[in-house]
Amino acid sequence: MRALKYLALAGLLGAAVSVQAAPVTYKLDPSHTMVLFSWNHFGYSNPTADFGLGEGTLVFDEQHPAASSVQVTLPLAMLDTHVTALDKHLKEPDFFNADKYPVVTFKSTAVQPLGGNKFKVTGNLTVHGVTRPVVLDATLNKIGPHPMSKAQSIGFDATASIKRSDFGMGAYVPNVSDAVNIRITTEGSVPKKP
């Protein structure tokens, strides 16, 4: 009988370890996500805009981080520069052409652990109907139960630099810089079961 109890306990422990080792799917929280991009304006200033998150899913495997993935949609309707006229201009055909291409998307193709909490996340960025590979330099900020919701949660920061002309948006280059710097901060939680 004692052997049976030990066998059952070993099975439960094994199941618990396998659950911890499994990839976890997080839904990114739009209210705690900023996808900021900035550019140089005629050498005078460096304006910043926020795409705003539509939907985002992050699958993170703590035991095998290379098996992780991320996918996000950024509706241009949510683009915000804090300047109404600039919001309107950026959505016009010489820039994003939001009527024709209303959503920006990113879908990872590879995650490379660099040691510690650092990662390189390669993926396909689609802007203005053009898809190009982009590499994000990502930092895992924290993972664990959220103190407010108690849900298993995760938080990342990431940066990247792209050329907007690669996406068919070369208006006013070089006076308005071709280089665009991207800075992302996000957190997400495991969705509650209905």
Secondary structure as UniProt FT lines:
FT   HELIX           2..21
FT   STRAND          24..28
FT   HELIX           30..32
FT   STRAND          34..38
FT   TURN            42..44
FT   STRAND          48..50
FT   STRAND          55..60
FT   HELIX           65..67
FT   STRAND          69..75
FT   HELIX           76..78
FT   HELIX           84..90
FT   TURN            93..96
FT   TURN            98..100
FT   STRAND          103..115
FT   TURN            116..117
FT   STRAND          118..127
FT   TURN            128..129
FT   STRAND          130..145
FT   TURN            147..149
FT   STRAND          152..163
FT   HELIX           164..167
FT   TURN            171..175
FT   STRAND          179..189
//
